[in-house]
Amino acid sequence: MGENASFWESLIYAHPTCTMWKQEAEGSIYHLASIFFVVGFMGGSGFFGLLYVFSLLGLGFLCSSVWAWLDVCAADIFSWNFVLFAICFVQFVYVTYQVRSVAFDREFQELYSALFQPLGISLTVYRKIVLCCDAEVITLEKEHCYAMQGKTPIDKLSLLVSGRIRVTVDGEFLHYIFPLQFLDSPEWDSLRPTEEGIFQVTLTAETDCRYVAWRRKKLYLLFAKHRFISRLFSILIGSDIAEKLYALNDRVHVGQGFRYDIRLPNFYHVALPETPAVPPSHQPHHLQRGSPRGKPAAVANCGSFLAP
């Protein structure tokens, strides 16, 4: 205890206390450095926040170096501040290079602002997603088909950037696909990574369209390397399929003024006077999973109607 006490006493009382305070204020360079420090530590996060912080802190350390060289004439104070200035300068150059390396074309920048930025996706992660589709936006002219029923293989995942796509099956209209929606999310979700399949619907451009496309195998390789991106696409695809299901739901009426509700089973049972009731033993014990896309009429004809 005695040795520890003497150590702390020597640490505290090694230097004499200030008996006389300096009457003159430090020069303007010192106060300018302090202002830079205060403003610099108010920076935010992200690339531009880092540029803000490192630029102002670097200026603050530079002013402190000049103050130590001209006013204090202390080599140690000058050295430390100059080293910290050099570190901030190197960090500023590095972050600037990163910002320039993740610059995108106008359409990809708008896609990021509309879809990925609200989810908190950083530019570095978004850059990996863009590189996976070769940073290419594909044009689909009016009345041209993106996919044909029973012919086009499911080998990619596409996201509509502009325009409108009409989805039909056997010539019957199902729903539209609008910007920021996937063109083939139900097809993507219906297949495992090792499976192959073909489109069961026809997708036709009603206007001149622009879309980005990720090749299936290349996208799965990206998912294997980055689990965060895999979870991100899983959420986006699931939300997109839900929107398409509700778009179909809005077109379906089960009769008698009722609107079909996709949350209810596909088979209904009522005892109508002109229609004999279906015996319970003939009713299915489970619902078979099907594609989110299908004829609305098929849904309405699955069974009897709900009675009020």
C-alpha positions as CSV (number, residue, x, y, z in Angstrom):
1,M,0.0,0.0,0.0
2,G,2.8,2.4,0.8
3,E,4.4,1.9,-2.6
4,N,1.1,2.4,-4.4
5,A,0.4,5.5,-2.4
6,S,3.8,7.0,-3.1
7,F,3.3,6.2,-6.8
8,W,0.0,8.1,-7.0
9,E,1.4,10.9,-4.9
10,S,4.3,11.3,-7.2
11,L,2.0,11.2,-10.2
12,I,-0.2,13.9,-8.8
13,Y,2.3,16.1,-7.1
14,A,5.2,15.6,-9.5
15,H,4.5,19.0,-11.1
16,P,3.9,22.2,-9.2
17,T,0.4,23.6,-9.3
18,C,-0.3,26.8,-11.2
19,T,0.3,29.7,-8.8
20,M,0.0,32.4,-11.5
21,W,-2.3,32.1,-14.5
22,K,-1.3,33.6,-17.8
23,Q,-2.9,37.0,-18.3
24,E,-2.7,37.0,-22.1
25,A,-5.0,34.8,-24.2
26,E,-3.6,32.5,-26.7
27,G,-3.4,33.6,-30.3
28,S,-6.2,33.3,-32.9
29,I,-4.7,30.2,-34.4
30,Y,-5.3,28.3,-31.2
31,H,-8.9,29.4,-30.9
32,L,-9.5,28.6,-34.6
33,A,-8.2,25.1,-33.9
34,S,-10.6,24.7,-31.0
35,I,-13.5,25.8,-33.2
36,F,-12.6,23.2,-35.8
37,F,-12.5,20.5,-33.1
38,V,-15.9,21.5,-31.7
39,V,-17.6,21.6,-35.2
40,G,-15.8,18.5,-36.4
41,F,-17.1,16.3,-33.6
42,M,-20.7,17.2,-34.6
43,G,-20.4,15.1,-37.8
44,G,-22.7,12.3,-38.6
45,S,-22.3,8.8,-39.9
46,G,-21.9,7.4,-43.4
47,F,-19.4,8.3,-46.1
48,F,-20.2,12.0,-46.1
49,G,-20.3,12.2,-42.4
50,L,-16.8,10.7,-42.3
51,L,-15.6,13.3,-44.9
52,Y,-17.0,16.0,-42.7
53,V,-15.4,14.8,-39.5
54,F,-11.9,14.0,-40.9
55,S,-11.8,17.3,-42.9
56,L,-12.6,19.5,-39.9
57,L,-10.5,17.5,-37.4
58,G,-7.6,17.6,-39.9
59,L,-7.9,21.4,-40.1
60,G,-8.0,21.6,-36.3
61,F,-4.8,19.5,-35.9
62,L,-3.1,21.6,-38.6
63,C,-3.9,24.8,-36.8
64,S,-2.7,23.3,-33.5
65,S,0.6,22.4,-35.2
66,V,1.0,25.9,-36.5
67,W,0.2,27.3,-33.0
68,A,2.7,24.9,-31.4
69,W,5.4,25.9,-34.0
70,L,4.9,29.7,-33.8
71,D,3.6,30.5,-30.4
72,V,4.5,27.7,-27.9
73,C,7.7,26.7,-29.7
74,A,7.2,23.1,-28.4
75,A,8.5,20.4,-30.6
76,D,6.5,17.6,-28.9
77,I,3.2,19.4,-29.2
78,F,3.9,20.2,-32.8
79,S,4.9,16.6,-33.6
80,W,1.8,15.0,-32.1
81,N,-0.6,17.5,-33.7
82,F,1.1,17.1,-37.1
83,V,1.0,13.3,-36.9
84,L,-2.7,13.5,-36.1
85,F,-3.2,15.9,-39.0
86,A,-1.5,13.4,-41.3
87,I,-3.7,10.6,-40.1
88,C,-6.9,12.6,-40.7
89,F,-5.6,13.6,-44.2
90,V,-5.0,10.0,-45.2
91,Q,-8.4,8.9,-43.9
92,F,-10.0,11.8,-45.8
93,V,-8.3,10.7,-49.0
94,Y,-9.3,7.0,-48.4
95,V,-13.0,7.8,-47.8
96,T,-13.1,10.1,-50.8
97,Y,-11.8,7.3,-53.0
98,Q,-14.5,5.0,-51.6
99,V,-17.2,7.5,-52.4
100,R,-15.9,7.9,-55.9
101,S,-15.8,4.1,-56.3
102,V,-19.5,3.6,-55.4
103,A,-20.8,6.3,-57.8
104,F,-23.7,5.0,-60.0
105,D,-25.6,6.0,-63.1
106,R,-28.7,8.1,-62.6
107,E,-31.2,5.1,-62.8
108,F,-29.2,3.1,-60.2
109,Q,-28.9,6.1,-58.0
110,E,-32.7,6.7,-58.2
111,L,-33.3,3.0,-57.5
112,Y,-31.1,3.2,-54.4
113,S,-32.9,6.3,-53.1
114,A,-36.3,4.8,-53.7
115,L,-35.9,1.2,-52.5
116,F,-32.6,0.4,-50.7
117,Q,-31.7,3.6,-48.9
118,P,-35.0,3.7,-46.8
119,L,-34.0,0.2,-45.6
120,G,-30.7,1.4,-44.3
121,I,-28.6,-0.3,-46.9
122,S,-25.1,1.2,-47.2
123,L,-23.6,2.2,-50.5
124,T,-20.9,-0.5,-50.2
125,V,-23.5,-3.2,-49.9
126,Y,-25.6,-1.7,-52.7
127,R,-22.5,-1.6,-54.9
128,K,-22.1,-5.4,-54.6
129,I,-25.8,-5.8,-55.7
130,V,-25.3,-3.5,-58.7
131,L,-22.1,-5.3,-59.7
132,C,-24.0,-8.6,-59.6
133,C,-26.2,-7.4,-62.4
134,D,-23.2,-5.9,-64.3
135,A,-24.5,-2.4,-63.6
136,E,-26.8,-2.7,-66.7
137,V,-30.3,-1.5,-67.2
138,I,-32.2,-3.4,-70.0
139,T,-34.8,-1.9,-72.2
140,L,-38.0,-3.7,-73.2
141,E,-40.0,-2.0,-75.9
142,K,-43.7,-1.7,-75.9
143,E,-45.7,-4.9,-76.7
144,H,-42.6,-7.0,-76.5
145,C,-42.6,-10.0,-74.1
146,Y,-40.3,-10.4,-71.2
147,A,-41.5,-14.0,-70.8
148,M,-43.9,-16.3,-72.6
149,Q,-46.1,-18.9,-71.0
150,G,-44.8,-22.4,-71.2
151,K,-41.7,-21.3,-73.2
152,T,-39.4,-18.9,-71.3
153,P,-37.0,-20.5,-68.7
154,I,-36.8,-19.1,-65.2
155,D,-33.1,-18.2,-65.2
156,K,-33.0,-14.7,-63.7
157,L,-34.6,-12.3,-61.2
158,S,-35.6,-8.8,-62.6
159,L,-36.7,-5.6,-61.0
160,L,-38.8,-3.1,-63.0
161,V,-37.3,0.5,-63.0
162,S,-39.7,2.3,-65.2
163,G,-42.8,1.4,-67.4
164,R,-45.6,-1.1,-66.8
165,I,-45.8,-4.8,-67.4
166,R,-49.1,-6.8,-68.1
167,V,-49.3,-10.3,-66.7
168,T,-51.7,-12.7,-68.5
169,V,-52.3,-16.5,-68.4
170,D,-54.0,-18.2,-71.4
171,G,-54.8,-14.7,-72.7
172,E,-56.6,-13.7,-69.5
173,F,-55.4,-10.6,-67.6
174,L,-54.1,-11.1,-64.1
175,H,-52.5,-8.0,-62.8
176,Y,-49.9,-5.3,-63.6
177,I,-46.3,-4.9,-62.6
178,F,-45.3,-1.4,-61.7
179,P,-41.9,0.2,-61.1
180,L,-39.9,-1.0,-58.1
181,Q,-41.7,-4.4,-58.3
182,F,-40.0,-7.7,-59.3
183,L,-41.1,-9.2,-62.6
184,D,-40.6,-12.8,-61.6
185,S,-40.7,-13.0,-57.8
186,P,-43.4,-15.9,-57.8
187,E,-41.3,-17.9,-60.2
188,W,-38.1,-17.3,-58.2
189,D,-39.8,-18.3,-54.9
190,S,-41.3,-21.5,-56.5
191,L,-38.0,-23.0,-57.4
192,R,-35.1,-24.2,-55.3
193,P,-31.5,-23.2,-56.2
194,T,-30.9,-26.5,-58.0
195,E,-34.2,-26.7,-59.8
196,E,-35.2,-25.4,-63.2
197,G,-38.6,-24.3,-64.5
198,I,-40.5,-22.3,-67.1
199,F,-42.9,-19.4,-66.8
200,Q,-46.6,-20.3,-66.4
201,V,-47.6,-16.7,-67.3
202,T,-46.9,-14.2,-70.1
203,L,-45.3,-10.9,-69.2
204,T,-45.8,-8.2,-71.9
205,A,-44.7,-4.5,-71.8
206,E,-47.6,-2.1,-72.0
207,T,-45.2,0.8,-72.3
208,D,-41.5,1.1,-73.0
209,C,-39.9,-0.4,-69.9
210,R,-36.5,-0.5,-68.2
211,Y,-35.4,-3.2,-65.8
212,V,-32.4,-4.6,-64.1
213,A,-31.8,-8.4,-64.1
214,W,-29.7,-10.6,-61.9
215,R,-28.7,-14.0,-63.4
216,R,-29.9,-16.8,-61.1
217,K,-26.6,-18.6,-60.6
218,K,-24.7,-15.4,-60.1
219,L,-27.2,-14.1,-57.6
220,Y,-27.1,-17.3,-55.6
221,L,-23.3,-17.1,-55.4
222,L,-23.7,-13.5,-54.0
223,F,-26.1,-14.9,-51.4
224,A,-23.7,-17.5,-50.4
225,K,-20.9,-14.9,-49.8
226,H,-23.1,-12.3,-48.1
227,R,-25.9,-13.6,-45.9
228,F,-27.1,-10.1,-45.2
229,I,-27.9,-9.6,-48.9
230,S,-29.6,-13.0,-49.0
231,R,-31.9,-11.9,-46.1
232,L,-32.5,-8.6,-47.8
233,F,-33.7,-10.1,-51.1
234,S,-35.8,-12.6,-49.1
235,I,-37.7,-9.8,-47.5
236,L,-38.1,-7.8,-50.7
237,I,-39.3,-10.8,-52.7
238,G,-41.7,-11.9,-50.0
239,S,-43.2,-8.4,-49.8
240,D,-43.4,-8.3,-53.6
241,I,-45.3,-11.6,-53.7
242,A,-47.7,-10.4,-51.1
243,E,-48.5,-7.3,-53.2
244,K,-49.2,-9.5,-56.2
245,L,-51.5,-11.7,-54.2
246,Y,-53.5,-8.7,-53.0
247,A,-53.6,-7.4,-56.5
248,L,-55.3,-10.7,-57.5
249,N,-57.5,-10.6,-54.5
250,D,-58.9,-7.2,-55.5
251,R,-60.2,-8.7,-58.7
252,V,-61.9,-11.7,-57.2
253,H,-65.5,-11.8,-56.0
254,V,-67.1,-14.9,-54.7
255,G,-70.6,-13.8,-55.4
256,Q,-73.5,-12.4,-53.3
257,G,-71.5,-9.2,-52.8
258,F,-68.6,-10.9,-51.0
259,R,-65.0,-10.2,-51.8
260,Y,-62.6,-13.2,-51.7
261,D,-60.1,-13.0,-48.8
262,I,-56.8,-14.8,-49.3
263,R,-56.4,-15.3,-45.6
264,L,-59.3,-17.8,-45.6
265,P,-59.1,-21.4,-47.0
266,N,-59.6,-21.9,-50.7
267,F,-62.6,-24.2,-50.1
268,Y,-65.9,-23.1,-48.7
269,H,-68.9,-25.1,-47.5
270,V,-72.5,-23.9,-47.2
271,A,-75.9,-25.6,-47.4
272,L,-77.7,-23.9,-50.2
273,P,-81.2,-25.0,-51.2
274,E,-80.3,-25.8,-54.7
275,T,-76.9,-27.2,-54.0
276,P,-76.4,-30.3,-51.8
277,A,-73.9,-29.9,-49.0
278,V,-70.5,-31.5,-49.6
279,P,-70.0,-34.3,-47.1
280,P,-67.2,-33.7,-44.7
281,S,-65.4,-36.8,-45.8
282,H,-65.0,-35.4,-49.3
283,Q,-63.4,-32.2,-48.1
284,P,-59.6,-32.0,-48.4
285,H,-57.6,-32.3,-45.2
286,H,-54.9,-29.9,-46.3
287,L,-54.3,-27.2,-48.8
288,Q,-51.8,-27.8,-51.6
289,R,-49.3,-25.0,-52.1
290,G,-49.6,-23.4,-55.5
291,S,-48.1,-20.5,-57.4
292,P,-49.1,-17.0,-56.3
293,R,-50.1,-16.3,-59.8
294,G,-53.2,-18.1,-61.2
295,K,-56.6,-17.5,-62.7
296,P,-58.9,-15.5,-60.5
297,A,-61.9,-17.6,-61.8
298,A,-60.2,-20.8,-60.5
299,V,-60.1,-19.3,-57.0
300,A,-63.8,-18.5,-57.2
301,N,-64.7,-22.0,-58.4
302,C,-62.8,-23.9,-55.7
303,G,-66.0,-24.6,-53.7
304,S,-69.2,-23.2,-52.5
305,F,-69.7,-19.6,-51.4
306,L,-69.8,-18.2,-47.9
307,A,-73.2,-17.6,-46.5
308,P,-74.0,-14.4,-44.6
